[in-house]
């Protein structure tokens, strides 16, 4: 088991015991696995808050980057990143 898995296991146990936890992450799978609520900050401003059960990855990505992520924009990003 990796240290990341150990930490997230501990966070889940603390959550089950009623502790409040602030988790800062851009990894959406972790957000949906651990969190009840998500708040997106971009450029130092609060973009919005949602219950995790009432949102999806597409909506959070749009909040995070300020526009919808299309196949075309993703392709352009990946091409520029593989230089």
The first five atom37 places (N, CA, C, CB, O) and aatype in JSON, in Angstrom:
{
  "aatype": [20, 20, 20, 20, 20, 20, 20, 20, 20, 20, 20, 20, 20, 20, 20, 20, 20, 20, 20, 20, 20, 20, 20, 20, 20, 20, 20, 20, 20, 20, 20, 20, 20, 20, 20, 20, 20, 20, 20, 20, 20, 20, 20, 20, 20, 20, 20, 20, 20, 20, 20, 20, 20, 20, 20, 20, 20, 20, 20, 20, 20, 20, 20, 20, 20, 20, 20, 20, 20, 20, 20, 20, 20, 20, 20, 20, 20, 20, 20, 20, 20, 20, 20],
  "atom_mask": [
    [1, 1, 1, 1, 1],
    [1, 1, 1, 1, 1],
    [1, 1, 1, 1, 1],
    [1, 1, 1, 1, 1],
    [1, 1, 1, 1, 1],
    [1, 1, 1, 1, 1],
    [1, 1, 1, 1, 1],
    [1, 1, 1, 1, 1],
    [1, 1, 1, 1, 1],
    [1, 1, 1, 1, 1],
    [1, 1, 1, 1, 1],
    [1, 1, 1, 1, 1],
    [1, 1, 1, 1, 1],
    [1, 1, 1, 1, 1],
    [1, 1, 1, 1, 1],
    [1, 1, 1, 1, 1],
    [1, 1, 1, 1, 1],
    [1, 1, 1, 1, 1],
    [1, 1, 1, 1, 1],
    [1, 1, 1, 1, 1],
    [1, 1, 1, 1, 1],
    [1, 1, 1, 1, 1],
    [1, 1, 1, 1, 1],
    [1, 1, 1, 1, 1],
    [1, 1, 1, 1, 1],
    [1, 1, 1, 1, 1],
    [1, 1, 1, 1, 1],
    [1, 1, 1, 1, 1],
    [1, 1, 1, 1, 1],
    [1, 1, 1, 1, 1],
    [1, 1, 1, 1, 1],
    [1, 1, 1, 1, 1],
    [1, 1, 1, 1, 1],
    [1, 1, 1, 1, 1],
    [1, 1, 1, 1, 1],
    [1, 1, 1, 1, 1],
    [1, 1, 1, 1, 1],
    [1, 1, 1, 1, 1],
    [1, 1, 1, 1, 1],
    [1, 1, 1, 1, 1],
    [1, 1, 1, 1, 1],
    [1, 1, 1, 1, 1],
    [1, 1, 1, 1, 1],
    [1, 1, 1, 1, 1],
    [1, 1, 1, 1, 1],
    [1, 1, 1, 1, 1],
    [1, 1, 1, 1, 1],
    [1, 1, 1, 1, 1],
    [1, 1, 1, 1, 1],
    [1, 1, 1, 1, 1],
    [1, 1, 1, 1, 1],
    [1, 1, 1, 1, 1],
    [1, 1, 1, 1, 1],
    [1, 1, 1, 1, 1],
    [1, 1, 1, 1, 1],
    [1, 1, 1, 1, 1],
    [1, 1, 1, 1, 1],
    [1, 1, 1, 1, 1],
    [1, 1, 1, 1, 1],
    [1, 1, 1, 1, 1],
    [1, 1, 1, 1, 1],
    [1, 1, 1, 1, 1],
    [1, 1, 1, 1, 1],
    [1, 1, 1, 1, 1],
    [1, 1, 1, 1, 1],
    [1, 1, 1, 1, 1],
    [1, 1, 1, 1, 1],
    [1, 1, 1, 1, 1],
    [1, 1, 1, 1, 1],
    [1, 1, 1, 1, 1],
    [1, 1, 1, 1, 1],
    [1, 1, 1, 1, 1],
    [1, 1, 1, 1, 1],
    [1, 1, 1, 1, 1],
    [1, 1, 1, 1, 1],
    [1, 1, 1, 1, 1],
    [1, 1, 1, 1, 1],
    [1, 1, 1, 1, 1],
    [1, 1, 1, 1, 1],
    [1, 1, 1, 1, 1],
    [1, 1, 1, 1, 1],
    [1, 1, 1, 1, 1],
    [1, 1, 1, 1, 1]
  ],
  "atom_positions": [
    [[0.85, -1.18, 0.0], [0.0, 0.0, 0.0], [0.89, 1.24, 0.0], [-0.97, 0.0, 1.23], [1.83, 1.33, 0.79]],
    [[0.6, 2.19, -0.88], [1.41, 3.4, -0.96], [1.03, 4.37, 0.16], [1.24, 4.07, -2.32], [-0.02, 4.23, 0.79]],
    [[1.89, 5.34, 0.38], [1.61, 6.32, 1.43], [0.37, 7.14, 1.1], [2.82, 7.25, 1.62], [-0.36, 7.56, 2.0]],
    [[0.11, 7.38, -0.2], [-1.09, 8.12, -0.59], [-2.33, 7.34, -0.2], [-1.09, 8.39, -2.12], [-3.28, 7.91, 0.33]],
    [[-2.34, 6.02, -0.45], [-3.48, 5.19, -0.07], [-3.66, 5.18, 1.45], [-3.29, 3.76, -0.6], [-4.78, 5.17, 1.95]],
    [[-2.55, 5.16, 2.17], [-2.61, 5.18, 3.63], [-3.25, 6.48, 4.12], [-1.2, 5.02, 4.23], [-4.1, 6.46, 5.0]],
    [[-2.83, 7.6, 3.54], [-3.37, 8.9, 3.94], [-4.86, 8.97, 3.63], [-2.62, 10.04, 3.24], [-5.65, 9.42, 4.47]],
    [[-5.26, 8.54, 2.44], [-6.67, 8.61, 2.09], [-7.51, 7.64, 2.91], [-6.86, 8.33, 0.61], [-8.68, 7.92, 3.19]],
    [[-6.95, 6.52, 3.28], [-7.65, 5.62, 4.18], [-7.88, 6.27, 5.53], [-6.87, 4.32, 4.36], [-8.95, 6.14, 6.12]],
    [[-6.87, 6.97, 6.03], [-7.0, 7.68, 7.3], [-8.05, 8.79, 7.18], [-5.64, 8.27, 7.72], [-8.86, 8.96, 8.09]],
    [[-8.05, 9.54, 6.09], [-9.04, 10.6, 5.89], [-10.46, 10.04, 5.9], [-8.78, 11.34, 4.57], [-11.36, 10.63, 6.49]],
    [[-10.65, 8.9, 5.25], [-11.97, 8.27, 5.23], [-12.41, 7.86, 6.64], [-11.97, 7.05, 4.3], [-13.58, 8.01, 6.99]],
    [[-11.47, 7.33, 7.44], [-11.8, 6.94, 8.82], [-12.18, 8.16, 9.64], [-10.62, 6.2, 9.47], [-13.15, 8.12, 10.4]],
    [[-11.42, 9.25, 9.5], [-11.72, 10.47, 10.24], [-13.07, 11.04, 9.81], [-10.61, 11.51, 10.01], [-13.84, 11.5, 10.65]],
    [[-13.35, 11.0, 8.53], [-14.65, 11.46, 8.02], [-15.79, 10.64, 8.63], [-14.69, 11.38, 6.47], [-16.81, 11.19, 9.04]],
    [[-15.61, 9.33, 8.69], [-16.63, 8.45, 9.26], [-16.87, 8.74, 10.74], [-16.23, 6.98, 9.07], [-17.95, 8.48, 11.27]],
    [[-15.86, 9.27, 11.41], [-15.97, 9.61, 12.83], [-16.54, 11.02, 13.03], [-14.6, 9.5, 13.51], [-16.72, 11.46, 14.17]],
    [[-16.83, 11.71, 11.94], [-17.46, 13.02, 12.04], [-16.52, 14.21, 11.99], [-18.2, 13.08, 13.29], [-16.95, 15.34, 12.18]],
    [[-15.24, 13.97, 11.72], [-14.3, 15.08, 11.61], [-14.51, 15.84, 10.3], [-12.85, 14.56, 11.7], [-14.88, 15.26, 9.28]],
    [[-14.27, 17.14, 10.35], [-14.27, 17.96, 9.13], [-12.85, 18.0, 8.6], [-14.8, 19.41, 9.42], [-11.89, 18.14, 9.35]],
    [[-12.72, 17.88, 7.28], [-11.41, 17.82, 6.65], [-11.41, 18.78, 5.47], [-11.05, 16.37, 6.2], [-12.37, 18.82, 4.7]],
    [[-10.35, 19.54, 5.33], [-10.17, 20.36, 4.14], [-9.11, 19.67, 3.29], [-9.75, 21.84, 4.49], [-7.97, 19.51, 3.73]],
    [[-9.48, 19.28, 2.11], [-8.59, 18.57, 1.19], [-8.38, 19.45, -0.03], [-9.18, 17.18, 0.78], [-9.34, 19.84, -0.69]],
    [[-7.14, 19.76, -0.33], [-6.82, 20.55, -1.51], [-6.25, 19.59, -2.54], [-5.82, 21.72, -1.18], [-5.19, 18.99, -2.33]],
    [[-6.96, 19.45, -3.66], [-6.54, 18.5, -4.69], [-7.14, 18.89, -6.02], [-6.96, 17.07, -4.31], [-8.21, 19.49, -6.08]],
    [[-6.44, 18.54, -7.09], [-6.99, 18.7, -8.43], [-7.36, 17.33, -9.01], [-5.98, 19.42, -9.35], [-7.81, 17.23, -10.15]],
    [[-7.18, 16.29, -8.22], [-7.48, 14.93, -8.68], [-8.94, 14.63, -8.41], [-6.55, 13.88, -7.98], [-9.35, 14.39, -7.28]],
    [[-9.73, 14.66, -9.48], [-11.18, 14.55, -9.33], [-11.62, 13.21, -8.75], [-11.84, 14.77, -10.65], [-12.62, 13.15, -8.04]],
    [[-10.9, 12.14, -9.05], [-11.3, 10.85, -8.5], [-11.2, 10.86, -6.98], [-10.42, 9.71, -9.08], [-12.03, 10.25, -6.3]],
    [[-10.2, 11.56, -6.44], [-10.07, 11.67, -4.99], [-11.21, 12.52, -4.41], [-8.71, 12.28, -4.62], [-11.76, 12.2, -3.36]],
    [[-11.55, 13.59, -5.1], [-12.63, 14.48, -4.65], [-13.93, 13.69, -4.55], [-12.79, 15.69, -5.62], [-14.63, 13.75, -3.54]],
    [[-14.25, 12.95, -5.61], [-15.52, 12.21, -5.63], [-15.51, 11.03, -4.67], [-15.8, 11.71, -7.04], [-16.57, 10.6, -4.21]],
    [[-14.34, 10.52, -4.35], [-14.24, 9.38, -3.44], [-14.31, 9.79, -1.97], [-12.94, 8.63, -3.69], [-14.88, 9.06, -1.16]],
    [[-13.76, 10.94, -1.63], [-13.6, 11.31, -0.23], [-14.55, 12.42, 0.24], [-12.2, 11.75, 0.02], [-15.03, 12.4, 1.37]],
    [[-14.82, 13.37, -0.63], [-15.48, 14.61, -0.2], [-17.01, 14.56, -0.26], [-15.0, 15.75, -1.04], [-17.6, 13.81, -1.04]],
    [[-17.63, 15.4, 0.58], [-19.07, 15.62, 0.54], [-19.38, 16.89, -0.24], [-19.64, 15.72, 1.97], [-20.39, 16.97, -0.95]],
    [[-18.5, 17.89, -0.11], [-18.67, 19.17, -0.79], [-17.36, 19.53, -1.48], [-19.09, 20.3, 0.22], [-16.28, 19.1, -1.07]],
    [[-17.47, 20.32, -2.54], [-16.29, 20.78, -3.26], [-16.45, 22.28, -3.53], [-16.1, 19.98, -4.6], [-17.52, 22.75, -3.91]],
    [[-15.36, 23.01, -3.33], [-15.31, 24.43, -3.67], [-14.17, 24.61, -4.65], [-15.11, 25.32, -2.4], [-13.05, 24.15, -4.41]],
    [[-14.45, 25.27, -5.76], [-13.44, 25.5, -6.79], [-12.95, 26.94, -6.68], [-14.01, 25.22, -8.22], [-13.73, 27.89, -6.67]],
    [[-11.63, 27.07, -6.59], [-10.97, 28.37, -6.6], [-10.17, 28.48, -7.89], [-10.05, 28.56, -5.34], [-9.52, 27.52, -8.32]],
    [[-10.22, 29.65, -8.52], [-9.43, 29.88, -9.72], [-8.94, 31.32, -9.69], [-10.26, 29.59, -11.02], [-9.73, 32.25, -9.5]],
    [[-7.65, 31.51, -9.88], [-7.05, 32.85, -9.86], [-7.37, 33.6, -8.57], [-7.53, 33.66, -11.06], [-7.62, 34.8, -8.59]],
    [[-7.37, 32.86, -7.45], [-7.59, 33.48, -6.16], [-9.03, 33.83, -5.84], [-6.78, 34.68, -6.06], [-9.3, 34.48, -4.83]],
    [[-9.95, 33.4, -6.69], [-11.37, 33.72, -6.47], [-12.18, 32.44, -6.35], [-11.92, 34.59, -7.62], [-11.9, 31.43, -6.99]],
    [[-13.22, 32.53, -5.5], [-14.13, 31.4, -5.37], [-15.05, 31.38, -6.58], [-14.96, 31.49, -4.04], [-15.78, 32.34, -6.84]],
    [[-15.01, 30.28, -7.31], [-15.84, 30.12, -8.5], [-17.2, 29.53, -8.12], [-15.15, 29.22, -9.53], [-18.22, 29.92, -8.67]],
    [[-17.2, 28.6, -7.18], [-18.46, 28.01, -6.75], [-18.25, 26.84, -5.81], [-19.25, 27.57, -7.94], [-17.15, 26.3, -5.7]],
    [[-19.32, 26.47, -5.15], [-19.33, 25.31, -4.25], [-20.51, 24.43, -4.62], [-19.42, 25.76, -2.75], [-21.57, 24.91, -5.0]],
    [[-20.31, 23.12, -4.5], [-21.34, 22.14, -4.83], [-21.26, 20.97, -3.86], [-21.2, 21.65, -6.29], [-20.2, 20.68, -3.31]],
    [[-22.4, 20.31, -3.67], [-22.36, 18.99, -3.03], [-21.8, 18.04, -4.09], [-23.79, 18.53, -2.5], [-22.21, 18.1, -5.25]],
    [[-20.9, 17.18, -3.69], [-20.3, 16.24, -4.64], [-21.37, 15.37, -5.29], [-19.25, 15.36, -3.93], [-21.27, 15.03, -6.46]],
    [[-22.38, 15.03, -4.51], [-23.46, 14.17, -5.04], [-24.32, 14.89, -6.08], [-24.34, 13.68, -3.9], [-25.11, 14.25, -6.77]],
    [[-24.19, 16.21, -6.18], [-25.02, 16.99, -7.11], [-24.22, 17.58, -8.26], [-25.71, 18.1, -6.37], [-24.7, 18.49, -8.94]],
    [[-23.01, 17.07, -8.5], [-22.2, 17.57, -9.6], [-21.53, 16.39, -10.31], [-21.15, 18.58, -9.1], [-21.73, 15.24, -9.93]],
    [[-20.74, 16.69, -11.31], [-20.02, 15.66, -12.04], [-18.67, 16.21, -12.5], [-20.85, 15.15, -13.26], [-18.4, 17.41, -12.35]],
    [[-17.83, 15.35, -13.05], [-16.49, 15.76, -13.47], [-16.55, 16.87, -14.52], [-15.72, 14.57, -14.02], [-15.77, 17.82, -14.46]],
    [[-17.45, 16.76, -15.47], [-17.54, 17.74, -16.55], [-17.83, 19.14, -15.98], [-18.64, 17.34, -17.55], [-17.22, 20.12, -16.4]],
    [[-18.76, 19.22, -15.02], [-19.1, 20.5, -14.43], [-17.93, 21.07, -13.62], [-20.33, 20.36, -13.54], [-17.66, 22.27, -13.69]],
    [[-17.24, 20.23, -12.87], [-16.1, 20.7, -12.09], [-14.96, 21.16, -12.98], [-15.61, 19.61, -11.14], [-14.31, 22.16, -12.68]],
    [[-14.7, 20.44, -14.06], [-13.64, 20.85, -14.99], [-13.98, 22.21, -15.58], [-13.46, 19.8, -16.11], [-13.1, 23.06, -15.71]],
    [[-15.23, 22.42, -15.95], [-15.65, 23.72, -16.49], [-15.42, 24.82, -15.46], [-17.14, 23.68, -16.91], [-14.96, 25.9, -15.81]],
    [[-15.73, 24.54, -14.2], [-15.49, 25.53, -13.14], [-13.99, 25.77, -12.96], [-16.12, 25.05, -11.8], [-13.57, 26.91, -12.74]],
    [[-13.19, 24.72, -13.07], [-11.75, 24.83, -12.84], [-11.04, 25.6, -13.95], [-11.15, 23.45, -12.72], [-10.14, 26.39, -13.67]],
    [[-11.43, 25.39, -15.21], [-10.69, 26.01, -16.3], [-11.44, 27.17, -16.95], [-10.37, 24.98, -17.35], [-10.88, 27.87, -17.8]],
    [[-12.69, 27.39, -16.57], [-13.43, 28.54, -17.06], [-14.11, 28.33, -18.4], [-12.53, 29.68, -17.17], [-14.66, 29.28, -18.97]],
    [[-14.08, 27.12, -18.91], [-14.76, 26.79, -20.17], [-14.93, 25.29, -20.24], [-13.95, 27.32, -21.4], [-14.32, 24.55, -19.48]],
    [[-15.77, 24.85, -21.17], [-15.93, 23.4, -21.34], [-14.68, 22.81, -21.96], [-17.16, 23.08, -22.21], [-14.05, 23.43, -22.81]],
    [[-14.33, 21.65, -21.54], [-13.19, 20.93, -22.1], [-13.71, 20.07, -23.24], [-12.47, 20.06, -21.02], [-14.43, 19.1, -23.03]],
    [[-13.33, 20.44, -24.45], [-13.75, 19.69, -25.62], [-12.61, 18.77, -26.07], [-14.17, 20.64, -26.76], [-11.47, 18.93, -25.64]],
    [[-12.92, 17.84, -26.93], [-11.89, 16.94, -27.47], [-10.84, 17.75, -28.21], [-12.52, 15.88, -28.4], [-9.65, 17.43, -28.15]],
    [[-11.27, 18.8, -28.91], [-10.34, 19.63, -29.68], [-9.38, 20.38, -28.75], [-11.11, 20.62, -30.56], [-8.18, 20.4, -28.99]],
    [[-9.92, 21.0, -27.68], [-9.05, 21.74, -26.77], [-8.12, 20.81, -26.01], [-9.89, 22.56, -25.78], [-6.98, 21.18, -25.72]],
    [[-8.58, 19.61, -25.69], [-7.73, 18.64, -25.02], [-6.6, 18.19, -25.94], [-8.55, 17.43, -24.55], [-5.46, 18.06, -25.51]],
    [[-6.93, 17.96, -27.2], [-5.92, 17.55, -28.18], [-4.85, 18.63, -28.34], [-6.59, 17.25, -29.53], [-3.66, 18.32, -28.38]],
    [[-5.26, 19.89, -28.42], [-4.31, 20.99, -28.54], [-3.42, 21.08, -27.31], [-5.04, 22.32, -28.76], [-2.22, 21.32, -27.42]],
    [[-4.02, 20.9, -26.14], [-3.24, 20.94, -24.9], [-2.21, 19.81, -24.87], [-4.17, 20.85, -23.68], [-1.04, 20.05, -24.55]],
    [[-2.63, 18.61, -25.2], [-1.71, 17.47, -25.15], [-0.57, 17.64, -26.15], [-2.46, 16.16, -25.42], [0.57, 17.3, -25.84]],
    [[-0.87, 18.16, -27.34], [0.19, 18.38, -28.33], [1.19, 19.41, -27.84], [-0.4, 18.83, -29.67], [2.39, 19.24, -28.06]],
    [[0.74, 20.46, -27.18], [1.66, 21.48, -26.68], [2.45, 20.97, -25.48], [0.89, 22.75, -26.3], [3.56, 21.44, -25.24]],
    [[1.9, 20.03, -24.74], [2.58, 19.51, -23.55], [3.64, 18.47, -23.89], [1.56, 18.91, -22.59], [4.54, 18.21, -23.09]],
    [[3.54, 17.88, -25.07], [4.49, 16.82, -25.46], [5.54, 17.41, -26.38], [3.75, 15.62, -26.17], [5.71, 16.96, -27.52]],
    [[6.24, 18.39, -25.9], [7.28, 19.04, -26.71], [8.62, 18.62, -26.25], [7.16, 20.55, -26.67], [9.63, 19.05, -26.81]]
  ]
}
